[in-house]
């Protein structure tokens, strides 16, 4: 998953308070009818990105090393990383590793970004398998401990989830990341750095939600190494933007958001 008040591995946002978004001329649904409010004040901006800030701050915390640089270390092989399904059926259309070239490492980075800011990584029962698939093997034990601390029971409660990462009855939790583009600042046969420009939807849809679904823009930088026939992550960091001007879009209802999450599966394979 701040999803985001995120600056880099060492800059965490401390605020975790959430407020209900009330839109003018609405139907009573926190998403209903009204136009999206503009960025006329710092207070409205904080409200819009609140849940994103919580998620990415937690990711930044989890990515901090125990006194060492997050850019160091290597690891051994593991199976290719999975991702959210491309169809509501859950069928995954790609079952092979990423190519050992510049396009392959961009594909890997884009898909790993999707997983690192996903709803699944908030679930203790699924987090371990995600870390095993994405990261070089010698990074996994420390990362597992750091992610478990970051996504604590209190944190999950603040974003409207129980200790297993599930929303309350009648609500739908959303954490969808969409890679917009990638670039490769450095590339060699055995290692590469990839920046993934992303947007996404984050929050909880449903009556009584204190963290309505909002969108955000951020860039994730991943350092990857070629091990065991696939690209694996050694370290990652995140920063805000680049962010376009918000469109004056009609806000959907909570039911519409929930239905979209159920009917539209997330992408698994980019490029």
PAZAPA-4460 file (N, C-alpha, C; in steps of 0.05 Angstrom, whole numbers, plus 32768, in hexadecimal, padded with zeros to 4 digits):
% residues 271
    n_x    n_y    n_z   ca_x   ca_y   ca_z    c_x    c_y    c_z   seq   type   mol
   800B   7FF5   8000   8000   8000   8000   8012   8013   8000     1      X     A
   7FFA   8080   8049   8001   8090   8048   7FEC   808D   8040     2      X     A
   7FE3   806B   801A   7FDE   8071   8001   7FD5   808A   8003     3      X     A
   7FE5   80A3   8012   8001   80AB   8010   8007   80C2   801F     4      X     A
   800D   80D5   8029   801E   80E5   8038   8039   80DA   8038     5      X     A
   8040   80D0   8021   8059   80C2   801F   806D   80D4   8013     6      X     A
   8085   80D4   801D   809A   80E3   8011   80B0   80D0   8008     7      X     A
   80BC   80C2   801C   80CF   80AE   8015   80D0   809B   802D     8      X     A
   80E4   8089   802D   80E5   8074   8041   80E6   8080   805E     9      X     A
   80F2   8098   8061   80F6   80A2   807C   80E4   80B9   8083    10      X     A
   80D0   80BF   8072   80BF   80D6   8078   80A2   80CD   807A    11      X     A
   8098   80C8   8092   807E   80BE   8096   806B   80D4   80A0    12      X     A
   8053   80D3   8097   803F   80E6   80A0   8033   80DB   80BA    13      X     A
   8032   80EC   80CE   8028   80E3   80E8   800A   80E4   80EB    14      X     A
   7FFC   80F5   80DC   7FDF   80F7   80E0   7FD0   80E0   80D6    15      X     A
   7FBD   80D6   80E5   7FAD   80BF   80DC   7F90   80C4   80E0    16      X     A
   7F88   80DC   80E9   7F6B   80E2   80ED   7F5C   80E3   80D3    17      X     A
   7F44   80D9   80D3   7F33   80D9   80BC   7F19   80E9   80C1    18      X     A
   7F0E   80F6   80AD   7EF5   8104   80B0   7EE3   80FC   8099    19      X     A
   7EC9   80FD   809E   7EB6   80F7   8089   7EB5   810E   8075    20      X     A
   7EB6   8107   805B   7EB4   811C   8046   7E97   8122   8041    21      X     A
   7E8F   813B   8045   7E73   8143   803F   7E73   8155   8027    22      X     A
   7E65   814C   8012   7E65   815B   7FF9   7E4B   816B   7FF7    23      X     A
   7E4C   8183   7FEB   7E34   8193   7FE9   7E20   8187   7FD6    24      X     A
   7E06   818C   7FDC   7DF0   8184   7FCB   7DEF   8166   7FC6    25      X     A
   7DF9   8156   7FD9   7DF9   8139   7FD6   7DDF   812D   7FDF    26      X     A
   7DDE   8112   7FDB   7DC6   8103   7FE2   7DC8   80F7   7FFE    27      X     A
   7DDE   80FC   800C   7DE1   80F0   8026   7DF8   80DC   8025    28      X     A
   7DFC   80D0   800E   7E13   80BD   800A   7E2C   80CE   8009    29      X     A
   7E42   80C5   8015   7E5A   80D5   8015   7E65   80D8   7FF9    30      X     A
   7E5D   80C7   7FE7   7E67   80C9   7FCB   7E52   80D6   7FB9    31      X     A
   7E3A   80DC   7FC3   7E23   80E1   7FB2   7E21   80FC   7FA6    32      X     A
   7E1B   80FC   7F8C   7E10   8112   7F7D   7E21   812A   7F78    33      X     A
   7E2F   8133   7F8B   7E3D   814D   7F89   7E56   814C   7F79    34      X     A
   7E60   8163   7F71   7E79   8165   7F63   7E90   8163   7F77    35      X     A
   7EA7   8159   7F6E   7EBE   8157   7F80   7EC6   8173   7F89    36      X     A
   7ECB   8177   7FA3   7ED3   8191   7FAD   7EEF   8198   7FA2    37      X     A
   7EF4   81B2   7F9E   7F0E   81BB   7F95   7F23   81BB   7FAB    38      X     A
   7F3C   81C2   7FA4   7F51   81C3   7FB8   7F54   81DF   7FC2    39      X     A
   7F3F   81EA   7FCE   7F3F   8205   7FD7   7F4C   8209   7FF1    40      X     A
   7F51   81F4   8000   7F5E   81F7   801A   7F6E   81DE   8021    41      X     A
   7F80   81E1   8033   7F90   81CA   803C   7F7F   81B5   804A    42      X     A
   7F6A   81BE   8057   7F58   81AB   8064   7F4A   8199   8051    43      X     A
   7F40   81A4   803A   7F33   8193   8027   7F47   817F   801A    44      X     A
   7F5F   8188   8016   7F73   8177   800A   7F79   815F   801C    45      X     A
   7F7C   8165   8036   7F81   814F   8049   7F6A   813B   804A    46      X     A
   7F52   8145   8048   7F3B   8134   8048   7F3B   8121   8030    47      X     A
   7F41   812C   8019   7F41   811D   8000   7F55   8106   8001    48      X     A
   7F6D   810C   800B   7F83   80F8   8009   7F87   80E9   8023    49      X     A
   7F76   80EC   8037   7F7B   80E1   8051   7F82   80C4   8052    50      X     A
   7F71   80B3   8045   7F76   8096   8047   7F8F   808E   8037    51      X     A
   7F94   809D   8021   7FAC   8098   8011   7FC5   809E   8022    52      X     A
   7FC4   80B3   8032   7FDA   80BA   8043   7FE0   80A3   8057    53      X     A
   7FCB   8098   8063   7FCE   8083   8076   7FDC   806B   806A    54      X     A
   7FD3   8062   8053   7FDD   804A   8046   7FFA   804D   803E    55      X     A
   8001   8063   8031   801D   8066   8027   8030   806B   803E    56      X     A
   8027   8079   8053   8038   807C   806A   803F   8061   8076    57      X     A
   802C   8050   8077   8031   8035   8082   8045   8026   8070    58      X     A
   8042   8029   8056   8054   801C   8043   8070   8027   8047    59      X     A
   8072   8041   804A   808D   804D   804E   8099   8043   8068    60      X     A
   8089   8040   807D   8093   8035   8096   809D   8019   8092    61      X     A
   808D   8009   8084   8095   7FED   807F   80AE   7FEA   806F    62      X     A
   80B3   7FFE   805E   80CA   7FFD   804C   80E4   8006   8059    63      X     A
   80E2   8012   8071   80FA   801B   807F   810A   8003   8088    64      X     A
   8124   8004   8084   8135   7FEF   808E   813A   7FF2   80AC    65      X     A
   8146   7FDE   80B9   814D   7FDF   80D5   8168   7FEC   80D8    66      X     A
   816A   8006   80D3   8182   8014   80D6   8194   8015   80BE    67      X     A
   818C   8007   80A9   819D   8006   8091   818E   8012   807A    68      X     A
   819C   8016   8063   8190   8021   804B   817E   800D   803E    69      X     A
   8167   8016   8034   8155   8005   8026   815F   7FFD   800A    70      X     A
   8175   800A   8001   817F   8005   7FE7   8192   7FED   7FE6    71      X     A
   8199   7FE2   7FFD   81AD   7FCE   7FFE   81A1   7FB2   7FFE    72      X     A
   81B2   7F9E   7FF8   81AA   7F82   7FFB   81A3   7F76   7FE1    73      X     A
   81A4   7F5B   7FE0   819C   7F4B   7FC9   818E   7F33   7FD4    74      X     A
   8185   7F21   7FC2   8176   7F0B   7FCC   8175   7EF4   7FB8    75      X     A
   8167   7EE0   7FBF   8165   7EC8   7FAE   814B   7EC6   7FA0    76      X     A
   8147   7EB1   7F91   8130   7EAF   7F7F   8116   7EA9   7F8E    77      X     A
   8100   7EAC   7F7F   80E6   7EA6   7F89   80D3   7EA7   7F72    78      X     A
   80BA   7E9E   7F76   80A7   7E9D   7F60   809F   7EB9   7F57    79      X     A
   8095   7EBC   7F3F   808D   7ED6   7F34   8077   7EE2   7F45    80      X     A
   8078   7EFC   7F48   8064   7F0A   7F59   8048   7F08   7F4C    81      X     A
   8034   7F04   7F5C   8019   7F05   7F52   800E   7F21   7F55    82      X     A
   7FF4   7F25   7F4E   7FE8   7F3F   7F50   7FCA   7F3C   7F51    83      X     A
   7FBC   7F52   7F53   7F9F   7F51   7F53   7F95   7F47   7F38    84      X     A
   7F7E   7F39   7F38   7F75   7F2E   7F1F   7F6D   7F43   7F0A    85      X     A
   7F6F   7F3C   7EF0   7F66   7F4E   7EDB   7F48   7F4B   7ED6    86      X     A
   7F3C   7F37   7EE0   7F1F   7F32   7EDC   7F12   7F2C   7EF7    87      X     A
   7EF8   7F32   7EF9   7EEA   7F2D   7F12   7EEB   7F10   7F1A    88      X     A
   7EEF   7EFE   7F06   7EF1   7EE1   7F0B   7F08   7ED9   7F1C    89      X     A
   7F1D   7EEA   7F1C   7F36   7EE4   7F2B   7F4A   7ED4   7F1A    90      X     A
   7F43   7ECE   7F01   7F55   7EBF   7EF0   7F6D   7ED1   7EE8    91      X     A
   7F85   7EC7   7EEC   7F9D   7ED6   7EE5   7FA7   7ECE   7EC9    92      X     A
   7FA9   7EE1   7EB7   7FAF   7EDA   7E9B   7FCC   7ED6   7E96    93      X     A
   7FDE   7EDE   7EA8   7FFB   7EDB   7EA3   8006   7ECA   7EBA    94      X     A
   8016   7EB6   7EB3   8021   7EA4   7EC7   803F   7EA0   7EC4    95      X     A
   804C   7EB2   7EB6   8069   7EAF   7EB1   8078   7EC6   7EBE    96      X     A
   8093   7EC4   7EBF   80A3   7ED9   7ECB   80A6   7EF0   7EB9    97      X     A
   80B2   7F05   7EC3   80B7   7F1D   7EB3   80D0   7F1B   7EA2    98      X     A
   80CF   7F27   7E8B   80E6   7F25   7E78   80FF   7F32   7E84    99      X     A
   8116   7F27   7E7C   8130   7F31   7E86   813A   7F47   7E73   100      X     A
   812B   7F5D   7E73   8132   7F74   7E62   8125   7F8D   7E6E   101      X     A
   8128   7FA4   7E61   811E   7FBD   7E6B   80FF   7FBD   7E6D   102      X     A
   80F2   7FB1   7E59   80D5   7FB0   7E5A   80CC   7F9D   7E70   103      X     A
   80DA   7F87   7E73   80D2   7F75   7E88   80D4   7F80   7EA4   104      X     A
   80E9   7F90   7EA9   80ED   7F9B   7EC4   80D8   7FB1   7EC9   105      X     A
   80CF   7FBF   7EB4   80B9   7FD2   7EB7   809F   7FC4   7EBC   106      X     A
   809A   7FAE   7EAF   8082   7F9E   7EB5   8082   7F95   7ED2   107      X     A
   8099   7F8B   7EDB   809B   7F82   7EF7   8095   7F99   7F0A   108      X     A
   80A2   7FAF   7F06   809F   7FC6   7F18   8082   7FD0   7F19   109      X     A
   8076   7FD2   7F01   805A   7FDB   7F00   8047   7FC9   7F10   110      X     A
   804B   7FAF   7F0C   803A   7F9C   7F1A   8040   7F9A   7F38   111      X     A
   8059   7F9D   7F3F   8060   7F9D   7F5C   8054   7FB6   7F6A   112      X     A
   8054   7FCC   7F5C   8047   7FE4   7F67   802A   7FE0   7F6E   113      X     A
   801C   7FD2   7F5C   8000   7FCB   7F60   7FFD   7FBB   7F7A   114      X     A
   800E   7FA7   7F7E   800C   7F96   7F96   8014   7FA5   7FB0   115      X     A
   8027   7FB7   7FAE   8031   7FC4   7FC6   801D   7FD8   7FD2   116      X     A
   800A   7FE1   7FC1   7FF5   7FF3   7FCB   7FDA   7FE7   7FC4   117      X     A
   7FD7   7FCE   7FCD   7FBE   7FBF   7FC8   7FAF   7FBA   7FE1   118      X     A
   7F96   7FB2   7FDE   7F86   7FAA   7FF6   7F91   7F90   8002   119      X     A
   7F9B   7F7F   7FF1   7FA5   7F65   7FFB   7FBC   7F67   800E   120      X     A
   7FCE   7F7A   800A   7FE5   7F7C   801B   7FDE   7F86   8037   121      X     A
   7FC6   7F90   803B   7FBC   7F98   8055   7FB2   7F7F   8065   122      X     A
   7FAF   7F69   8058   7FA4   7F51   8065   7FBB   7F3F   806F   123      X     A
   7FBD   7F3B   8089   7FD3   7F2A   8094   7FD5   7F0F   8087   124      X     A
   7FBE   7F03   8080   7FBE   7EE9   8074   7FCA   7EE8   8058   125      X     A
   7FCB   7EFE   804A   7FD5   7EFF   802F   7FF0   7F0E   802B   126      X     A
   7FF7   7F1E   803F   800E   7F2F   803D   8028   7F1F   8039   127      X     A
   802C   7F0A   8048   8044   7EFA   8047   804A   7EEF   802C   128      X     A
   8035   7EE5   801F   8039   7ED9   8004   8040   7EEF   7FF0   129      X     A
   8035   7F07   7FF3   803B   7F1D   7FE1   8059   7F25   7FE4   130      X     A
   8062   7F27   7FFD   807E   7F2E   8001   8091   7F19   7FF6   131      X     A
   8089   7F00   7FFA   809A   7EEA   7FF0   809D   7EEB   7FD1   132      X     A
   8087   7EF3   7FC4   8088   7EF4   7FA7   8097   7F0C   7F9C   133      X     A
   8094   7F23   7FAA   809F   7F3C   7F9F   80BC   7F41   7FA5   134      X     A
   80C5   7F3A   7FBD   80DF   7F43   7FC6   80F5   7F2D   7FC5   135      X     A
   810E   7F37   7FC3   8124   7F25   7FC5   8123   7F17   7FE1   136      X     A
   812B   7EFE   7FE1   8125   7EED   7FF8   8130   7EF7   8013   137      X     A
   8148   7F03   8012   8154   7F0B   802B   8148   7F24   8037   138      X     A
   8137   7F32   8028   8129   7F49   8032   810E   7F42   8040   139      X     A
   8104   7F2B   803A   80E8   7F24   8042   80E4   7F23   8060   140      X     A
   80F5   7F15   8070   80F0   7F13   808C   80ED   7F2F   809A   141      X     A
   8100   7F41   8094   80FE   7F5B   80A1   80E6   7F6B   8097   142      X     A
   80E0   7F69   807D   80C9   7F77   8072   80AF   7F6D   807D   143      X     A
   80AE   7F52   8081   8095   7F47   808D   8090   7F53   80A8   144      X     A
   80A4   7F55   80B8   80A1   7F61   80D3   809A   7F7F   80D1   145      X     A
   80A7   7F8D   80BF   80A1   7FAA   80BC   8085   7FAF   80B2   146      X     A
   807C   7FA0   809E   8061   7FA3   8094   804D   7F9C   80A9   147      X     A
   8052   7F87   80B8   803F   7F80   80CE   803C   7F96   80E2   148      X     A
   8052   7FA3   80E9   8051   7FBA   80FB   8043   7FD2   80EF   149      X     A
   8048   7FD7   80D5   803C   7FEE   80C8   801E   7FEA   80C6   150      X     A
   8015   7FD2   80BE   7FF9   7FCC   80BA   7FEE   7FBF   80D4   151      X     A
   7FF0   7FCD   80E9   7FE7   7FC4   8103   7FC9   7FC4   8105   152      X     A
   7FBF   7FB9   811B   7FA2   7FB9   811F   7F97   7FD5   8121   153      X     A
   7FA6   7FE7   812E   7F9D   8003   8130   7F9D   8011   8115   154      X     A
   7FB2   800C   8105   7FB2   8017   80EA   7F9A   800E   80DA   155      X     A
   7F95   7FF4   80DA   7F7F   7FE9   80CA   7F64   7FF5   80D4   156      X     A
   7F62   7FF8   80EE   7F49   8004   80F9   7F46   8021   80EF   157      X     A
   7F5C   8030   80EC   7F5A   804B   80E3   7F51   804E   80C6   158      X     A
   7F55   8039   80B6   7F4C   803A   809A   7F32   8029   8097   159      X     A
   7F26   8022   80AD   7F0C   8015   80AC   7F0C   7FF7   80A8   160      X     A
   7F22   7FE9   80AF   7F25   7FCD   80AB   7F29   7FBE   80C6   161      X     A
   7F21   7FA5   80C7   7F26   7F95   80DF   7F42   7F8A   80DF   162      X     A
   7F4A   7F7B   80F3   7F65   7F72   80F6   7F6E   7F5F   80E0   163      X     A
   7F5B   7F54   80D0   7F61   7F43   80BA   7F61   7F52   809F   164      X     A
   7F5E   7F6D   80A1   7F5E   7F7D   8089   7F44   7F7E   8079   165      X     A
   7F2E   7F77   8087   7F14   7F77   8079   7F03   7F8E   8083   166      X     A
   7EF3   7F99   8071   7EE1   7FB0   8079   7EC9   7FA5   8088   167      X     A
   7EBA   7FB8   8094   7EA1   7FB1   80A2   7E8C   7FA7   808E   168      X     A
   7E79   7F98   8098   7E63   7F8E   8088   7E56   7FA5   8079   169      X     A
   7E50   7FA2   8060   7E43   7FB6   8050   7E56   7FCB   8044   170      X     A
   7E70   7FC8   804A   7E84   7FDB   803F   7E97   7FCC   802C   171      X     A
   7EA4   7FDB   801A   7EB7   7FCF   8008   7ED1   7FE0   8009   172      X     A
   7EE7   7FD3   8010   7F00   7FE1   8011   7F0D   7FE0   7FF5   173      X     A
   7F18   7FF7   7FEE   7F24   7FFB   7FD3   7F41   8004   7FD6   174      X     A
   7F53   7FF6   7FC9   7F6F   7FFF   7FC7   7F79   7FF6   7FAC   175      X     A
   7F74   8005   7F97   7F7C   7FFF   7F7C   7F91   8012   7F72   176      X     A
   7FA7   8008   7F6A   7FBD   8018   7F5E   7FBF   8013   7F40   177      X     A
   7FC1   8028   7F31   7FC3   8026   7F14   7FDC   8032   7F0A   178      X     A
   7FEF   8023   7EFF   8007   802F   7EF4   8000   803F   7EDB   179      X     A
   800A   8058   7EDA   8005   8069   7EC3   801C   8069   7EB0   180      X     A
   8034   8065   7EBA   804C   8064   7EA9   8064   805C   7EB9   181      X     A
   8079   8054   7EAB   8092   804C   7EB8   80AA   8059   7EAA   182      X     A
   80C0   805C   7EB9   80D9   8063   7EAD   80F0   8055   7EBC   183      X     A
   8106   8052   7EAF   811C   8042   7EB9   8135   8054   7EBC   184      X     A
   813A   8060   7ED4   8151   8071   7ED8   816B   8062   7ED5   185      X     A
   816B   8048   7EDC   8184   8038   7ED9   817C   801B   7ED3   186      X     A
   818D   800F   7EC1   8188   7FF3   7EBA   81A2   7FE4   7EB4   187      X     A
   81A4   7FCD   7EBF   81BA   7FBA   7EB9   81AE   7F9E   7EB8   188      X     A
   81BD   7F8B   7EAF   81B2   7F70   7EAC   81A9   7F65   7EC7   189      X     A
   81B6   7F6C   7EDD   81B0   7F60   7EF6   81A0   7F72   7F09   190      X     A
   819D   7F8C   7F03   8190   7F9E   7F15   8185   7FB6   7F06   191      X     A
   816F   7FC2   7F10   8163   7FD9   7F03   8154   7FEA   7F17   192      X     A
   8150   8003   7F11   813F   8015   7F20   8129   801E   7F0E   193      X     A
   8110   801B   7F17   80F9   8022   7F07   80E7   8035   7F17   194      X     A
   80DE   804A   7F0B   80CA   805C   7F17   80AF   8057   7F0A   195      X     A
   809B   8053   7F1B   8080   804E   7F11   806D   8064   7F1A   196      X     A
   8063   8073   7F07   8050   8088   7F0C   8034   807C   7F0F   197      X     A
   8026   8081   7F25   800D   8073   7F2B   7FF7   8086   7F32   198      X     A
   7FDF   807D   7F2E   7FC7   8089   7F3A   7FB8   8072   7F47   199      X     A
   7FA3   8078   7F56   7F95   8063   7F63   7F7C   806D   7F72   200      X     A
   7F6C   805A   7F7B   7F54   805F   7F8B   7F57   8051   7FA6   201      X     A
   7F52   8060   7FBC   7F57   8055   7FD6   7F41   805E   7FEA   202      X     A
   7F38   804C   7FFA   7F24   8053   800E   7F0F   803D   8012   203      X     A
   7EFA   8044   8021   7EE5   8030   8027   7ECA   803C   801D   204      X     A
   7EBD   802C   800C   7EA3   8034   8002   7E8D   8026   8013   205      X     A
   7E79   8036   801B   7E63   802A   802A   7E59   803E   803E   206      X     A
   7E40   803A   8047   7E33   804C   805A   7E43   804D   8074   207      X     A
   7E48   8065   807E   7E56   8068   8097   7E75   8068   8094   208      X     A
   7E7F   8066   807C   7E9C   8066   8078   7EA8   8081   8080   209      X     A
   7EBE   8081   808F   7ECC   8099   8096   7EE3   809E   8084   210      X     A
   7EE8   808C   8071   7EFE   808F   805E   7EF4   808A   8042   211      X     A
   7EE4   809C   8037   7ED8   8098   801C   7EEE   8094   8007   212      X     A
   7EE8   8087   7FF2   7EFB   8080   7FDD   7F04   809A   7FCE   213      X     A
   7F1E   809F   7FCE   7F29   80B6   7FC1   7F3F   80AC   7FAE   214      X     A
   7F4A   80BF   7F9E   7F60   80B7   7F8C   7F79   80C7   7F93   215      X     A
   7F90   80BC   7F89   7FA9   80C9   7F8F   7FBD   80C3   7F78   216      X     A
   7FD2   80D3   7F77   7FE7   80CF   7F63   8002   80CD   7F72   217      X     A
   8012   80BA   7F6A   802C   80B7   7F77   803F   80A9   7F65   218      X     A
   8059   80AA   7F6C   806E   809C   7F5C   807D   8089   7F6F   219      X     A
   807E   8070   7F67   808D   805C   7F77   80A7   8055   7F68   220      X     A
   80BD   8056   7F77   80D7   804F   7F6C   80DF   8034   7F78   221      X     A
   80E4   8020   7F66   80EB   8006   7F6E   8107   7FFF   7F64   222      X     A
   8118   7FF4   7F75   8131   7FE8   7F6E   812D   7FCA   7F6C   223      X     A
   8133   7FBF   7F54   812F   7FA3   7F4F   8149   7F95   7F48   224      X     A
   8149   7F7B   7F4E   8160   7F6A   7F47   8157   7F51   7F39   225      X     A
   8167   7F48   7F25   8160   7F30   7F17   816B   7F18   7F26   226      X     A
   815A   7F08   7F32   8162   7EF0   7F41   8150   7ED9   7F3B   227      X     A
   815C   7EC1   7F36   814C   7EA9   7F32   813A   7EAB   7F1B   228      X     A
   8141   7EBA   7F06   8131   7EBB   7EEE   8119   7ECE   7EEF   229      X     A
   811A   7EE2   7F01   8104   7EF5   7F02   810E   7F0E   7F10   230      X     A
   8100   7F24   7F0D   8106   7F3D   7F1A   80F9   7F3D   7F36   231      X     A
   8109   7F45   7F4A   80FF   7F47   7F66   8106   7F62   7F71   232      X     A
   80F6   7F6B   7F84   80FA   7F86   7F90   810F   7F84   7FA7   233      X     A
   8122   7F97   7FA7   8134   7F9A   7FBD   812B   7FB0   7FD0   234      X     A
   8120   7FC6   7FC5   8116   7FDC   7FD5   8104   7FED   7FC5   235      X     A
   80F4   7FFD   7FD2   80E2   800F   7FC4   80DC   8028   7FD5   236      X     A
   80D5   803D   7FC8   80CD   8056   7FD6   80B8   8064   7FC5   237      X     A
   80AB   8078   7FD1   8095   8086   7FC4   8096   80A4   7FC9   238      X     A
   808A   80B2   7FB6   8088   80CF   7FB9   806E   80D8   7FAC   239      X     A
   8064   80F0   7FB3   804C   80FB   7FA7   804F   8102   7F8A   240      X     A
   8039   8100   7F7B   8037   810A   7F60   8048   80FA   7F4C   241      X     A
   804A   8106   7F33   803D   811E   7F2A   801E   811C   7F29   242      X     A
   8011   8131   7F31   7FF4   8131   7F33   7FE7   8145   7F20   243      X     A
   7FD4   813C   7F0F   7FC6   814F   7EFE   7FB1   815F   7F0D   244      X     A
   7FA6   8173   7F01   7F91   8183   7F0D   7F78   8171   7F0F   245      X     A
   7F6A   8171   7F26   7F52   8161   7F29   7F3D   8169   7F16   246      X     A
   7F30   8156   7F09   7F19   815B   7EF8   7F00   8160   7F09   247      X     A
   7EED   816E   7EFE   7ED4   8173   7F0C   7EC1   815C   7F07   248      X     A
   7EC8   8145   7F12   7EB9   812C   7F0C   7EA2   8128   7F21   249      X     A
   7E8C   811E   7F17   7E76   8117   7F29   7E7F   8100   7F3B   250      X     A
   7E7B   8102   7F55   7E83   80ED   7F67   7E6E   80D7   7F67   251      X     A
   7E78   80BE   7F64   7E67   80A7   7F64   7E5D   80A0   7F80   252      X     A
   7E47   8091   7F81   7E3D   8088   7F9B   7E4E   8071   7FA5   253      X     A
   7E4B   806B   7FBF   7E59   8055   7FCB   7E52   803A   7FBD   254      X     A
   7E38   8037   7FB7   7E2F   801E   7FA9   7E3D   801C   7F8E   255      X     A
   7E40   8032   7F7F   7E4C   8031   7F65   7E6A   8029   7F68   256      X     A
   7E77   8034   7F7C   7E93   802D   7F80   7E96   8010   7F88   257      X     A
   7E86   8006   7F9A   7E87   7FEA   7FA2   7E82   7FD7   7F8B   258      X     A
   7E6E   7FDE   7F7A   7E68   7FCE   7F63   7E7F   7FCD   7F4F   259      X     A
   7E8B   7FE4   7F4B   7EA2   7FE5   7F39   7EB9   7FD4   7F43   260      X     A
   7EBE   7FD4   7F5D   7ED4   7FC3   7F68   7ECE   7FA6   7F63   261      X     A
   7EB5   7F9E   7F66   7EAD   7F82   7F63   7EAE   7F7A   7F46   262      X     A
   7EA7   7F8B   7F33   7EA4   7F84   7F17   7EBD   7F88   7F07   263      X     A
   7ECE   7F9B   7F0F   7EE6   7FA1   7EFF   7EFE   7F97   7F0F   264      X     A
   7F0B   7F82   7F05   7F23   7F77   7F12   7F3B   7F89   7F0D   265      X     A
   7F4E   7F89   7F1F   7F66   7F98   7F1B   7F79   7F8B   7F07   266      X     A
   7F8A   7F9B   7EFB   7F9D   7F90   7EE7   7FB4   7F81   7EF4   267      X     A
   7FBD   7F6C   7EE7   7FD4   7F5D   7EF2   7FEE   7F61   7EE2   268      X     A
   7FEC   7F68   7EC8   8004   7F68   7EB8   8005   7F81   7EA7   269      X     A
   8019   7F91   7EAB   801C   7FAA   7E9C   8032   7FA5   7E86   270      X     A
   8030   7FB4   7E71   8043   7FB2   7E5B   8043   7F96   7E4F   271      X     A
***
